[in-house]
Amino acid sequence: MVTRLCPRDGQVRFAHAIYSGQDVVLLAGTGWGKTLAFVMACFLDPTIIVIIVSPLNALEEDQAS
């Protein structure tokens, strides 16, 4: 069985915005596919620089308390 994975519309719109030179902020839940949304634009143009800020330690501490 072959599974074909397709990006979500939101991921494509996000990647297109980055590729078009727009500054973009993405807030999405776990499992939404944020990494793919960021990386798709880099596949099209390797000169694109993407900075991902992921406050995982802060979230972990918040959930623990």
C-alpha positions in Angstrom: 0.0 0.0 0.0 1.4 3.4 -1.0 0.3 6.4 1.0 0.5 9.8 -0.7 1.0 12.7 1.6 -0.1 16.1 0.5 0.6 19.3 2.3 -2.4 21.1 3.8 -3.7 24.3 2.2 -2.5 26.3 5.2 1.0 24.9 4.9 1.1 25.8 1.2 -0.2 29.3 1.8 2.4 29.8 4.6 5.3 28.5 2.4 4.2 30.7 -0.4 4.2 33.8 1.8 7.7 33.0 2.9 8.8 32.4 -0.7 7.2 35.7 -1.7 9.4 37.5 0.8 6.8 38.2 3.5 7.5 38.1 7.2 5.4 35.4 8.7 4.4 34.2 12.1 2.8 30.8 12.5 0.9 29.7 15.6 -0.3 26.1 15.3 -0.9 23.2 17.5 1.1 20.0 17.9 0.9 17.8 14.8 -0.3 20.6 12.5 2.9 20.3 10.3 4.7 23.5 11.2 8.1 22.1 10.2 6.9 21.3 6.6 5.4 24.7 6.3 8.7 26.4 7.1 10.9 24.0 5.0 8.8 24.0 1.8 9.9 27.5 0.9 13.6 26.5 1.5 13.2 23.7 -1.0 12.3 26.2 -3.6 14.9 28.8 -2.7 18.0 27.7 -0.7 18.9 31.3 0.0 15.8 31.8 2.2 16.7 32.0 5.9 14.1 30.7 8.3 14.4 31.3 12.1 12.2 29.1 14.2 11.7 30.1 17.9 10.4 27.2 19.9 10.0 27.9 23.6 9.7 24.2 24.5 11.5 24.5 27.8 9.2 27.4 28.9 6.1 25.3 27.9 7.4 22.3 29.8 8.0 24.3 33.0 4.6 25.9 32.7 2.9 22.6 32.3 4.8 21.0 35.1 3.7 23.8 37.5 
